[in-house]
Amino acid sequence: MSTSRKPAQGDLPEDRTEQLDLHIPQTSDLQDLHRLYSDPRVWSHLPSGRFADIETTEEVLSGWISAWESGLGTWVARENGTTVGHGGCALRQNTFWNLGYRFAPEAQGRGFATELSLRAVERARELRPDLPIVAYLLEHNEASAAVARKVGLTLQHRGPDAGNPDPTAIRLVFADRTLDSTELAATMR
C-alpha cells in the first residue's frame, strides 16, 4: 500500500465513517493521489483512464478542490492517516450528483467504497434532495455496480459508452430515482 503523509496537527477530517477519515482534497494531497491514479491496477476496468503524468493529477485535483464550492465534493479517504482512496458525490452541471470512488488495490474488498458512498449519498440528499444521485460505470465493473445497488441506486440506462476508446464498452447508469431525458442526457456527457 502506498504510504502517505501523516495528517498535520489540526488537519482534521471533514467527515468520518466507521473505518475512514474523509478529508476535503488539498494541494498537499497531490503525491498520494498521483500514486493512486497512476497505478494501472486501479484502472483494470478502464486502462485508458490511468493518469500518465502528475500534471493530469494536478489538474483533476484542482477540479476536486473547486467542486467543494457547492458544499459537497469528493473526499480523500484515509485509514489511520494513510491515503487509501478518493470518492464521494460531486455536483455535475447543476443537474445531478455524481457518485464515484477509487481505492488502492490493497484497500479494495474491505467495504470502504460502500461506507464512503453511503455517507456521500446521505450528504447529497441533505444538501440538494431535488437532484438525483447518479453513478455511471462500465458494465464489466461488477464491484462498482454492487456498491451502487448497496447504496440504493437502481439501473436506469444501459448503452454504448460514448467516447470510450473501446467501441464495445457498455455504460450503465444507476440512480436513486427515475431520470428524465434531460437528466439522463447529462450523464452521457
N, C-alpha and C positions, 0 to 999 in steps of 0.2 A: 504494500500500500504506500502511496506517496506520502511523504511527510509534509507537514505544513507548519507555518509559523504558529506559535502558541499565541492565544489572544493576549493582547496587552491589557494592563490594568485598566478598567473602565470600558473595555471592548466587550460589552455585554450583548447577549443575543437579543434580537428584535422580538423573537418568539421562541417557543420551546415545545417539543413533543416529548414523548416518554424517553426516546433514545437520542434525540438530536437537538443541538442548539442551532437556531435558524437566524442568520445574520443578513442584514441588508448588504449587498455587494459593495465593496470599496476598491479603489485602485490598488491598494495593498494586497488584494486577492489575486492579482494578475498571474503570478507564477504558479500558484496552486491550481487555478482554473486552467491555465495552459497545459499543465501536466495532465489534467483530466481530459480536456477536449482534444489534445493531440494524440492521445493513446488510441491506437487502432482497435484495441479490444472493446473500447467504449462505443465504437461505431460499427459493430458487426452487422447491424440491421441497415445501415446506410453508410457504407465505406466512403462515399464521396463527400460526406458531411464533415469528415475529420478536419480539424484546424491544422493546417500545414505550417503556419508561422505564427509567431507571437503577436504580430500586428493584427491578424484576424481576431485573435482572442481579445486584444486590447479594444478593438472596435466594437465587438459584441458586448464586452464588459461595460463599456460606456453606455450602450443602449440599455443594459440591465439596470445600471445605476439611474439613468433618466426615467425608466419606467416607473420608479417609485414615486414620481410626482403625482401619480393617480391615487396614491395611498396604499398601493399594493403592487408587488412585482414578484420576482423570483428571488429566493434566498440562496446564500451559500450555506450548505449544511455541514455542520461539524459534529463529530463524535469525540468526546474527550479532547477537544482542542485541535483535532486533525480534520482537515477538509476531506470529506468523503463524497461530496456531490453538490448538486445545484438543482433547484427547482422551485415551483410554485405556480401562481396564477398571475399573468400579465395581461393588461388591457390591450386589445387589438382593435384598431380602427374605431374605437368607442362603440363597438358593436358586440363584442363578446370577450369573455375572459378565456385566455388560452392557458390550459393546464399542461405543464411539461416538466420534465426532470431528466437528469442523467447522473448516474452514480459510478464511482470507480468499480472495476470488476470485483475487487476484494470486498466491496460493501454490498454487492448485489445479493439478492436472496435472503436478506435479513429483515425485510418488511419496511425498510427505510422509505421507499417510494410511496407505499400506501400511507404510511404515517404522515409524511410530509404533504402528500396530496389531500388527505382528509383535512388537515389544518388549512391548507390553501383554499380549498373549496369553502370551508366554514368562513374564512375571512372574506372571500369574494362575495359570498351571499350577504354578509354583514354590510359591506360597502356599497354594492350595487346589485341588489337582488333582481332588478329589472333585466339584467343582462344574462344571457345563457353562459354556462361554463362548458367549454369545448376542449376535447383532446383529440388531436388528429395524429395518426400514426400509420406506419406501413403494415399491411395485412400480416406479414410473416413475423411481426414483433408481438408474439403471443403474450409475453410477460407484461408489456405495456397495456395490451388490451385487457388483461386480467386486472391490472391496477385500475383502469378506467371503470370497469364493472364494479370493483370493490368499493369505489367511492360514489357509486350511484349513477354513473353515466350509462347511457344506452346507445347502441349503434343507430346512427341517423342516416349514414350515407356510406356507400362502397362504390369506388370508381377509380379510374386511372389517376395516378399521382402526377399531375401536370408539372413539367419542369424537371422531373427526376431523370437522371442520365440513363436509368434502366427503364426502357419503354414498357416493360411488362409489370412494373411496380403498381401495386394497388393501394390507394389511400382509404383508410377507414376514418370516419368522423363520428366520434361519440359526443353526446351532450346530455345535460341534465334536464332537457325538455325538447319538444319538437321544434326544429329550426324552420323559420320561414325561408323563402327563396333568397332574400337579401342576406340573412344571417349565414345560410349555407354557402352562398357565393363568396362571402367574406372569408370563409375558412379555406377557400381554394386558392387564395392569392399568396 
